[in-house]
C-alpha cells in the first residue's frame, strides 16, 4: 500500500499574537495535537507553520506543492480572516480539505474562563468557505471534534481516496480471454479509457503457456501446504489441486512479469486460450489479498477501480449484487469463486463443479465475506464519454458459520442504509453497473474525493 501525503495548514489571527501573545503556546500545543491525530490515521503529514497573513499562506502553499502532497488540510485554530488565505488557496491546483474542529469537546454552561479563545474557529471556517465558493474553488468539509469523533479518520480517508484516484493514470490492467460477449455495462469507449489513463494488456496465450510451464512441482507442493494451513485445502488431494494451481501460479507470474496493478479473466475462455487450462479462481482471491485489483468477465474498468482503491485502502473486494432479500432488507453479494482472502472467513478449498467452461473443474477457496461497515463503489461509463461514481453506504452482515444450501458459493449479505427497494431503484436509475468494488470501514463522503479528483459526478445512496 502507498501512503497519502497531506499538507497541514493551520489558520490563526495576527491580531491575537499582537495583543494576546500569551495564547500562543497553548494554541501551538492544540495545533500539534491535531496534526498528531491525523498522523495516527495512516497518512504522512507535512506541517506548515501557523499562518496568519497572506505571505505566510502563500509560502505554505508553495511548500506543499513542492513536496507533492495529495491534498491540503486546513484547520482554523481560531478565527482567521479569509482574505488573508483566499488568494493562495484559490490559486493552487491541490485539493482543499477543511477540518472543522475545536480544541475542547464540551462548551456548555460550565465553560472554563477564556474558553472562547480556543474554540471559535468555526466562524472562520464559515468566512473561508464563502470565499472559496465565490472563487469557484472546489473544497471538501469534514466536521467534528478531532479526538471524540472519527473526523480525523474521515479526513485521512479522503486524502487516501485522492491518492487512489490518481493511481489510475498509468495503471496497467491485464485481461485473459477477452470479455464476456454481450455484456456492455462495464465497457467504456477507448477514448474514455485513454483519458482515464488505464492501459489494457491483453494476455497472449503463448506467454501464459511459458509462465505456466515454468512452475515446478516443488512450487505447487509449497503452495498446497500453505493452502492446507491457511485455506482449508486438506480435503483436496494434491493431485486434484495441482492442475488448477499450475495455471494459477502461471497467471501470477504473468501479472508480475507485466507489472500489472489489476487483471480480469473471462471464465468462458477457460480451455480455449493457451495456458488458461481452467479458471484459476483461487489465484484471483490470493491476488486481491496481495493488493492486485480484480474483476470478472473481462471487466478492465472495475479491475482498475479495485486496483486503484487497493493502493491506499487495505480492505477492498470485488463483488456483484445477486439476489434481494426483501424480507430482511439486504442483498446477497457473491461471485463465482473470487473474494479477497483478507476479507473472507470460514475458508475452505474445494474442487468446484464448473459446467460453464470446456475445462476441468478448478480449485476454489470458498467462504463468507466478513462483517462490517462497508460501501459499494461503482464506476460507470456515462453518455459523455466519461464516468460517474455511485457510492452506497451500508453494512456487510455477520453470517452463520454454515449456510446449508450455499455450500459451494461465495457468500455475503449487504444491508444498505436505505430500504432495498429504494436502493435498487436509485442505483439503476443512476446507471450503476453489475460489477463493483466493496470497501470496508470508510465513509461515502470520504470516498467521494475519488470522483472529485477525476472530475466525475458522484452520487451517495
C-alpha positions in Angstrom: 0.0 0.0 0.0 1.0 3.6 -0.6 0.8 6.4 2.0 -1.2 9.5 1.2 0.5 12.8 2.0 -1.3 15.9 3.3 -0.2 19.4 3.8 -1.3 20.6 7.2 -2.2 24.3 7.1 -3.2 25.9 10.4 -5.0 29.2 10.3 -4.7 31.9 13.0 -5.1 35.7 13.5 -2.1 38.0 13.8 -4.2 40.4 16.0 -4.0 37.7 18.7 -0.2 37.5 18.5 0.0 41.3 18.7 -2.5 41.8 21.5 -2.8 38.5 23.4 0.6 36.8 22.9 0.1 34.7 26.0 -2.3 32.5 24.0 0.3 31.3 21.5 1.9 28.4 23.5 -1.5 26.8 24.1 -2.6 27.4 20.5 0.6 25.7 19.3 0.0 22.8 21.6 -3.5 22.4 20.2 -2.2 22.7 16.6 0.4 20.0 17.2 -2.2 17.7 18.8 -4.5 17.9 15.7 -1.5 17.1 13.4 -0.6 14.2 15.6 -4.1 12.7 15.5 -4.1 13.0 11.7 -0.7 11.1 11.5 -2.2 8.3 13.6 -4.7 7.7 10.7 -2.0 6.4 8.4 -1.2 9.5 6.4 2.1 11.4 6.1 1.6 14.9 7.5 3.8 17.8 6.1 3.3 20.6 8.6 3.4 24.3 7.8 4.0 26.9 10.5 0.9 28.6 11.9 -0.3 31.1 9.2 -1.9 34.4 9.8 -1.2 36.8 6.9 -1.2 36.4 3.1 2.6 36.0 2.6 2.6 33.2 5.2 -0.2 31.3 3.4 1.5 31.8 0.1 4.7 30.4 1.3 3.0 27.4 2.9 1.0 26.5 -0.2 4.1 26.7 -2.4 6.0 24.4 0.0 3.1 21.9 -0.2 3.2 22.0 -4.0 6.9 21.4 -4.0 6.5 18.5 -1.6 3.9 16.8 -3.8 1.2 16.5 -1.2 -2.1 14.8 -2.3 -4.2 17.5 -0.5 -4.1 20.5 1.7 -5.9 20.1 5.1 -6.8 23.3 6.7 -7.6 23.8 10.5 -8.8 27.0 12.0 -7.2 27.3 15.4 -9.2 30.4 16.0 -10.9 32.9 13.8 -8.8 33.9 10.7 -10.0 36.4 8.2 -10.5 34.7 4.8 -9.0 37.4 2.7 -5.5 36.6 4.0 -5.7 33.0 2.8 -8.0 33.0 -0.2 -5.6 34.0 -3.0 -3.1 31.3 -2.2 -5.8 28.6 -1.7 -7.9 29.5 -4.7 -4.9 29.6 -7.0 -3.4 26.1 -6.1 -4.4 23.0 -8.1 -4.1 21.0 -4.9 -7.4 19.7 -3.4 -8.5 21.6 -0.3 -10.0 19.6 2.7 -11.3 21.7 5.6 -11.1 20.0 9.0 -13.7 22.0 11.1 -12.9 21.2 14.7 -12.1 22.9 18.1 -9.8 22.2 21.0 -12.5 21.4 23.6 -15.1 18.7 23.3 -17.5 20.5 25.7 -18.6 24.1 25.6 -21.7 24.3 27.8 -22.9 26.3 30.7 -19.8 25.2 32.7 -17.4 26.5 30.2 -14.0 27.4 31.6 -12.8 31.0 31.7 -11.1 32.0 28.4 -12.6 29.1 26.6 -13.8 31.2 23.7 -10.3 31.9 22.6 -9.6 28.2 21.8 -13.0 27.2 20.3 -14.3 29.8 17.9 -12.6 28.6 14.7 -16.0 27.6 13.2 -16.9 31.2 12.2 -13.5 31.5 10.5 -14.4 28.3 8.6 -17.7 29.9 7.5 -15.9 33.0 6.3 -13.4 30.9 4.4 -15.9 28.6 2.8 -18.0 31.5 1.5 -14.9 33.0 -0.3 -13.9 29.6 -1.7 -17.4 29.2 -3.2 -17.3 32.7 -4.7 -13.9 32.0 -6.2 -15.3 28.7 -7.6 -12.6 26.7 -5.8 -13.7 23.1 -5.0 -13.3 22.1 -1.4 -14.5 19.3 1.0 -15.5 19.9 4.6 -15.4 17.4 7.5 -16.7 18.5 10.9 -16.4 17.0 14.4 -14.2 17.0 17.4 -10.8 15.8 16.4 -10.4 13.4 19.4 -14.0 12.5 20.4 -15.2 11.7 16.8 -13.9 10.0 13.7 -13.4 13.2 11.8 -9.6 12.8 11.6 -10.1 9.3 10.1 -12.6 10.7 7.6 -10.2 13.4 6.6 -7.3 10.9 6.2 -9.6 8.6 4.2 -10.5 11.5 1.9 -6.8 12.0 1.2 -6.4 8.3 0.6 -9.3 8.5 -1.9 -7.5 11.3 -3.7 -4.3 9.3 -4.0 -6.2 6.2 -5.1 -7.9 8.1 -7.9 -4.5 9.5 -9.1 -3.2 5.9 -9.3 -5.5 5.2 -12.3 -3.3 7.3 -14.5 -0.6 4.9 -15.9 -2.2 1.8 -14.4 -1.7 -1.4 -16.4 -4.6 -4.0 -16.2 -4.3 -7.4 -17.8 -7.1 -9.3 -19.5 -7.2 -13.1 -20.0 -9.6 -14.5 -22.6 -11.3 -11.3 -23.9 -14.6 -10.1 -22.4 -17.9 -11.8 -21.9 -19.8 -11.5 -25.2 -22.9 -9.3 -24.9 -22.0 -7.7 -21.5 -21.9 -4.0 -22.2 -22.5 -2.1 -19.0 -18.8 -2.0 -17.9 -17.3 -1.5 -21.3 -16.4 2.2 -21.9 -15.1 3.7 -25.1 -11.4 3.6 -25.9 -11.4 7.4 -25.7 -12.7 7.3 -22.1 -10.2 4.7 -21.0 -7.4 6.6 -22.6 -8.5 9.7 -20.8 -8.6 7.8 -17.6 -5.0 6.7 -18.2 -5.6 2.9 -17.9 -3.7 0.6 -20.2 -5.1 -2.8 -21.0 -2.6 -5.6 -21.5 -4.2 -8.5 -23.4 -2.8 -11.8 -22.4 -1.0 -13.7 -25.2 -1.6 -17.5 -24.9 2.0 -18.3 -25.8 3.2 -16.1 -23.0 0.9 -17.7 -20.5 2.0 -21.2 -21.6 5.6 -20.1 -20.9 4.8 -18.9 -17.4 2.6 -22.0 -16.7 5.3 -24.4 -17.8 7.9 -22.7 -15.7 6.0 -23.6 -12.5 7.7 -26.5 -10.7 6.2 -29.4 -8.8 8.0 -28.1 -5.7 6.4 -24.7 -6.0 2.9 -26.3 -6.3 3.6 -28.5 -3.3 4.7 -25.5 -1.3 1.5 -23.6 -2.3 -0.6 -26.6 -1.4 1.0 -26.8 2.1 0.3 -23.1 2.6 -3.3 -23.5 1.5 -3.8 -26.5 3.8 -2.6 -24.4 6.7 -4.5 -21.2 5.8 -7.3 -22.0 3.4 -8.7 -25.4 4.4 -7.2 -27.3 1.4 -6.5 -30.7 3.2 -9.8 -32.2 1.9 -8.5 -31.8 -1.6 -5.8 -34.1 -2.8 -2.5 -32.7 -4.1 -3.2 -34.4 -7.5 -6.6 -32.6 -7.8 -5.1 -29.4 -6.6 -2.0 -29.4 -8.9 -3.7 -28.9 -12.3 -5.6 -25.8 -11.2 -2.8 -24.3 -9.2 -0.3 -24.7 -12.0 -2.5 -22.4 -14.1 -2.9 -20.0 -11.1 0.8 -19.7 -10.5 1.4 -19.2 -14.2 -1.1 -16.3 -14.1 0.7 -14.9 -11.0 4.0 -14.9 -13.0 2.3 -13.2 -15.9 1.0 -10.5 -13.6 4.4 -9.9 -12.1 6.2 -10.0 -15.5 4.0 -7.3 -16.9 3.9 -5.1 -13.9 0.1 -5.3 -13.6 -1.9 -3.5 -10.9 -5.1 -5.4 -11.8 -6.4 -8.1 -14.0 -9.5 -9.8 -15.2 -10.4 -13.2 -16.6 -13.3 -14.5 -18.7 -14.4 -17.9 -17.5 -15.9 -18.9 -20.9 -12.4 -18.8 -22.4 -11.0 -21.3 -20.0 -9.7 -24.3 -22.0 -9.6 -22.1 -25.2 -6.6 -19.9 -24.5 -3.1 -21.2 -24.3 -2.0 -21.7 -20.7 -5.6 -20.9 -19.4 -6.5 -24.5 -19.0 -9.0 -23.9 -16.3 -10.4 -20.9 -14.4 -7.9 -20.3 -11.5 -10.4 -18.9 -9.0 -8.1 -19.4 -6.0 -5.4 -17.2 -7.6 -7.8 -14.3 -8.2 -8.6 -14.4 -4.5 -5.0 -14.6 -3.5 -4.1 -11.8 -5.9 -6.6 -9.4 -4.3 -5.1 -10.3 -0.9 -1.7 -9.1 -2.3 -3.2 -5.8 -3.4 -3.8 -6.7 -7.1 -7.1 -5.4 -8.4 -9.5 -7.9 -10.0 -12.9 -8.1 -11.8 -14.6 -11.0 -13.6 -15.7 -11.4 -17.2 -13.1 -9.3 -18.8 -14.1 -6.1 -16.9 -10.9 -4.0 -17.2 -12.7 -0.9 -15.8 -13.7 -2.4 -12.5 -10.4 -4.3 -12.1 -8.7 -0.8 -12.4 -11.2 0.6 -9.9 -10.4 -2.2 -7.4 -6.7 -2.0 -8.0 -6.6 1.8 -7.5 -8.5 1.7 -4.3 -6.2 -1.0 -3.0 -3.3 1.4 -3.4 -4.4 3.2 -0.3 -7.1 1.2 1.4 -6.5 -2.2 2.9 -10.0 -3.7 2.8 -11.2 -3.8 -0.7 -13.0 -6.5 -2.6 -14.6 -7.2 -6.0 -18.3 -8.2 -5.8 -21.6 -8.3 -7.5 -25.2 -7.9 -6.3 -27.1 -11.1 -7.0 -30.4 -11.5 -5.1 -32.5 -9.1 -3.0 -33.7 -10.3 0.4 -36.9 -8.2 0.6 -37.9 -9.7 3.9 -34.8 -8.7 5.9 -33.7 -5.7 3.8 -30.4 -7.0 2.5 -28.8 -8.0 -0.8 -27.0 -11.3 -1.5 -23.4 -10.5 -2.7 -21.3 -13.1 -4.4 -19.4 -14.1 -7.5 -18.4 -17.5 -8.9 -15.4 -18.0 -6.7 -13.4 -14.8 -6.3 -13.1 -12.9 -3.0 -10.2 -11.1 -1.3 -8.9 -13.6 1.1 -8.2 -10.9 3.7 -12.0 -10.3 3.8 -13.1 -13.9 3.9 -13.8 -16.1 6.9 -14.6 -19.8 7.2 -12.3 -20.5 4.3 -12.2 -23.9 2.6 -10.6 -25.1 -0.6 -12.7 -27.2 -2.9 -12.7 -28.5 -6.4 -15.7 -26.5 -7.7 -18.1 -28.1 -10.1 -17.9 -25.8 -13.1 -20.1 -26.7 -16.1 -19.8 -23.2 -17.7 -16.4 -23.8 -19.5 -14.9 -26.6 -21.5 -12.2 -27.2 -19.0 -11.5 -29.3 -15.9 -13.1 -28.2 -12.6 -10.9 -25.6 -10.8 -9.7 -25.3 -7.3 -11.6 -22.6 -5.5 -11.3 -21.0 -2.0 -14.8 -20.5 -0.7 -16.1 -18.8 2.4 -18.1 -15.9 3.8 -17.4 -12.2 3.4 -16.5 -10.7 6.8 -19.0 -8.4 8.6 -18.5 -4.7 9.0 -19.4 -1.3 7.8 -18.8 -1.0 4.0 -19.5 1.0 0.9 -20.3 -0.3 -2.5 -18.3 1.8 -5.0 -19.3 1.6 -8.7 -17.5 3.3 -11.6 -19.9 3.6 -14.5 -19.5 4.8 -18.1 -21.8 7.7 -19.0 -23.2 9.3 -22.1 -20.5 12.0 -22.2 -17.6 9.6 -22.9 -16.6 9.8 -19.3 -17.6 8.2 -16.0 -19.8 8.7 -12.9 -19.3 7.2 -9.5 -22.1 5.7 -7.3 -21.3 5.1 -3.6 -23.7 3.2 -1.4 -23.4 3.1 2.3 -24.4 0.0 4.4 -23.2 -2.9 6.3 -22.0 -6.4 5.5 -23.9 -8.7 7.9 -22.4 -11.3 10.2 -23.2 -14.7 8.8 -23.6 -18.1 10.5 -20.7 -20.5 10.2 -22.6 -22.6 7.7 -25.3 -21.8 5.2 -26.6 -25.2 4.2 -27.9 -24.5 0.7 -25.0 -22.3 -0.4 -22.2 -24.7 0.5 -20.3 -24.2 -2.8 -20.8 -20.4 -3.1 -19.0 -17.3 -2.1 -21.5 -15.6 0.4 -22.2 -12.2 1.7 -25.2 -10.0 2.5 -25.1 -6.2 2.3 -27.7 -4.2 4.1 -27.9 -0.7 2.7 -28.7 2.3 4.9 -31.9 2.8 2.9 -34.5 0.2 2.1 -33.6 -2.5 -0.5 -36.3 -1.2 -2.9 -35.2 2.4 -2.6 -31.5 1.4 -3.0 -32.0 -0.8 -6.1 -34.3 1.8 -7.7 -31.8 4.6 -7.2 -28.8 2.5 -8.2 -30.2 1.6 -11.6 -31.7 5.0 -12.2 -28.1 6.2 -12.0 -26.9 3.6 -14.4 -24.8 1.5 -11.9 -23.2 -1.5 -13.5 -23.4 -5.1 -12.1 -19.7 -5.2 -11.1 -18.5 -3.1 -8.1 -15.8 -2.6 -5.6 -16.6 -3.1 -1.9 -14.6 -1.0 0.6 -14.8 -1.7 4.3 -14.5 0.9 7.1 -14.7 4.1 5.0 -17.4 6.8 4.8 -19.0 7.5 1.5 -18.2 11.2 1.8 -14.5 10.4 2.1 -14.7 8.1 -1.0 -16.4 10.9 -2.9 -13.0 12.6 -3.2 -12.1 9.8 -5.6 -14.7 11.2 -8.0 -13.9 14.9 -7.3 -10.2 14.2 -8.1 -11.1 12.9 -11.5 -13.7 15.5 -12.3 -16.5 13.0 -12.2 -20.1 13.4 -10.9 -20.9 11.2 -7.9 -24.0 10.2 -6.0 -24.2 8.8 -2.5 -27.1 6.5 -1.8 
